[in-house]
Amino acid sequence: MAPRDVIVVGLGGAGSAAAYHLARAGLGVLGLEQYSPEHVRGSSHGRSRIYRTAYFEGTGYVPLVRRAQRLWRALERETGIPILRETGALILGPRGSVPIEGALASARRYRLDHALLSARECRDRFPQFRPTDGEVALWERRGGVLVPENGNLAHRLGAIRAGAELHYGEPVLGWSASRSGVEVRTDRERYRARTLVLCAGPWTRRIVPGLDLPLEIERQVVLWFPPRRGVPVGRFGPDRMPVFIWATGGTRFAYGVPDLGDGVKVGGESGTPLRRPEASSPRLRPGEGTDVRRFVREHLAGLAPREREFATCIYTNAPDHHFLLGPHPAHPNVLVVSACSGHGFKFASAVGEGIADHVAGRTSKAFLPLFDPGRFAARSGSRP
Ligand SMILES: Cc1cc2nc3c(=O)[nH]c(=O)nc-3n(C[C@H](O)[C@H](O)[C@H](O)COP(=O)(O)OP(=O)(O)OC[C@H]3O[C@@H](n4cnc5c(N)ncnc54)[C@H](O)[C@@H]3O)c2cc1C
């Protein structure tokens, strides 16, 4: 089989974006996905993802997330598929907490349209939320909701239109790399290319075995709540209720998005460690969801105490909660991409563009030193 320019492994959030931008850069792209296009076994399903720009995880993320927004908008215009809806965003928590101070630092440094609200101001303006008097809320205008299934579909369609070949139901079993190129082995075929891009989400450790990456995967549960009987549905609509992240104590968070026709979606950050992605069952386990129901009861006003629906999903967490994005330390023609730690979807469009820029020999704005996949090997002294 004739060699391609690039093989992309995994066509979820990051991989579909990479295939799109690589194909649009004029490169010959083969994308390989182990499951079907709309599968729910990875990290990019669940009908909504929070988009926000006052980034508390570091001011360094702000230019990238703003670039991602412009790219999502361009993708919507190109494909006619709606992806991002602005609702505003709220970060709630104690004054002085890392999320509040971090979001404020980003908002001030980049002059983002924002306001720091006292608990009372927040309750008056957004009666869906019940912060206590020791808490504050940072509101930002440009926050919103992304529909991940639509984003991925638009990237895949755009990639195919630009000439990419995408295969589904074809797991990659192994790969090798040398200076002259890469070879990828699937259950059907061996393929060769100049460059390999590994976007395997929760399967990243398995597909990059040599590096012993300290990534941990975690099962997450999200629940959709209808309004209480007698409470108008419109109170929770995207024109009245912002997306939110609430620092509920220590390193714990809860988050949610407004009712897009299926209830208010709420998740917590207390996941269950998984040994293998395949071990995550789509059913609720006993006790799961209890923390989310308690959060809804104590912090949100007017929602029913029981969910109408639930879903499970997987986080791939780095110890420092930043992404892995850049060349494999031992193979410059192999890119390692794990943009998750529970907050990566919003960046997928800019991550895809950054990958294409790097492969095309341009400076990638997405390959921040913060994301270097080699940073853990350097710390532990191990060799790839
Ligand atoms: C509950 C939950 C809530 C979240 N909330 C937010 C949020 O509000 N905002 C936000 O920005 N982010 C959020 N995230 C994070 C975000 O969804 C992820 O960062 C993003 O989806 C990761 O995309 P990915 O491409 O790395 O992984 P995936 O989308 O899982 O894609 C990886 C793909 O690789 C394929 N694959 C793996 N191994 C192989 C192989 N050997 N051969 C072929 N194919 C393979 C898999 O089948 C999969 O399709 C959330 C995540 C979860 C789970």
The ligand as an ORCA input file, in Angstrom:
! r2SCAN-3c Opt
* xyz 0 1
  C     -17.910     13.588     31.893
  C     -16.939     14.470     31.135
  C     -17.127     15.844     31.147
  C     -16.258     16.681     30.474
  N     -16.508     18.023     30.459
  C     -15.737     18.835     29.715
  C     -16.093     20.198     29.548
  O     -17.106     20.641     30.080
  N     -15.307     20.980     28.770
  C     -14.208     20.499     28.131
  O     -13.536     21.267     27.430
  N     -13.837     19.190     28.257
  C     -14.576     18.371     29.020
  N     -14.259     17.029     29.143
  C     -13.012     16.537     28.549
  C     -13.132     16.281     27.069
  O     -14.358     15.668     26.771
  C     -11.942     15.458     26.618
  O     -10.790     16.224     26.905
  C     -11.951     15.131     25.136
  O     -13.177     14.599     24.742
  C     -10.817     14.135     24.847
  O     -10.819     13.784     23.481
  P      -9.819     12.673     22.951
  O      -9.795     12.787     21.473
  O      -8.527     12.767     23.689
  O     -10.453     11.273     23.412
  P     -11.662     10.475     22.726
  O     -12.679     11.423     22.221
  O     -12.066      9.415     23.664
  O     -11.008      9.838     21.442
  C     -10.066      8.800     21.486
  C     -10.428      7.851     20.363
  O      -9.334      6.979     20.102
  C      -9.883      5.722     19.746
  N      -8.833      4.709     19.918
  C      -8.162      4.420     21.054
  N      -7.275      3.429     20.858
  C      -7.374      3.084     19.552
  C      -6.705      2.127     18.740
  N      -5.756      1.309     19.231
  N      -7.058      2.035     17.437
  C      -8.001      2.854     16.905
  N      -8.677      3.771     17.636
  C      -8.352      3.902     18.943
  C     -11.044      5.577     20.701
  O     -11.965      4.594     20.303
  C     -11.621      6.982     20.704
  O     -12.643      7.148     19.721
  C     -15.127     16.154     29.800
  C     -14.919     14.766     29.784
  C     -15.824     13.931     30.435
  C     -15.575     12.455     30.407
*
